Amino acid sequence: MSRKIYEMVTNQIIEKLESGTIPWVMPFQSGLPVNYVTQKPYRGINTWLLDGGEYATFKQIIDNGGKVKKGAKSKIVVFWKMIDIEDEDTGEEAKVPLLRYYRVFKIGEQTEGIEPKRTYEDYSHDPIEEAERIIKEYKNAPDYTSNSGAAYYRPSEDVVNVPPKTDFKEIEAYYSTFFHEIIHSTGHATRLNRTGITDFNGFGTENYSKEELVAELGASMLCAIARIENATLDRSASYIESWLKVLKDDKTMIISASQQAQKAVDHIQGTEF
């Protein structure tokens, strides 16, 4: 039965791609970390160093009438600063970048007397029994966290983070996102030892793009098993299309990625062949 579902999902996604897809949007709130004072998003590697939310330095917090909670641990924000140096060969002045950092605290979570400027709606959802079963019965699963603002699998710590259900407007999007991240986790060296995870060589690379295809195809298969695929297929197809463009629209890539996705789904369900 599972094999038939895998094939049906793969064929449906290909049909969606051929007929055109809706633009992909992030399904949960508070997607990027921002500076509390300027409300500007942090850029570059900082988007990976910080979860979603608003951040400020110790001084900025004090200046705005707040204080840092006792025991709160700061996070690092890095930036490049141009400095003047003298060229040893020519004696002329030259500008070179110097990597610097400063420390910030998350407003609300790590502060008192000061609250985030942005407001978000909390959504109320009932859990979907079959989707919960899939997550619960994943043997040798990674650790799970539920911090707002970002969904990811971190191989170095073997941790999956998915924002809480209340951050998702649609409950189906919550499970689809959760499935995507646990498919990534099957690539860990202690599980399927998939090169997209074990030999990660940078975001945006072909290796990373292929791993994203595997994760989203696997998530779509798990959604089909949980019987929520009708609510998630358009979003999945659009997400897959964005990665196919990195791979020069090679739709044949879906076939090879689907084979790895099937193995990942089987591993999660404990039905490996």
Secondary structure, 3 states (H helix, E strand, C coil): CHHHHHHHHHHHHHHHHHHCCCCCCCCECCCCEEECCCCCECCCCHHHHCCCEEEECHHHHHHCCCEECCCCCCEEEEEEEEEEEECCCCCCEEEEEEEEEEEEEECCCCEECCCCCCCCCCCCCCCCHHHHHHHHCCCCCCEEECCCCCCEEECCCCEEECCCHHHECCHHHHHHHHHHHHHHHCCCCCCCCCHHHHCCCCCCCHHHHHHHHHHHHHHHHHHHHCCCHHHHHHHHHHHHHHHHHHCCCCCHHHHHHHHHHHHHHHHHHCCCC
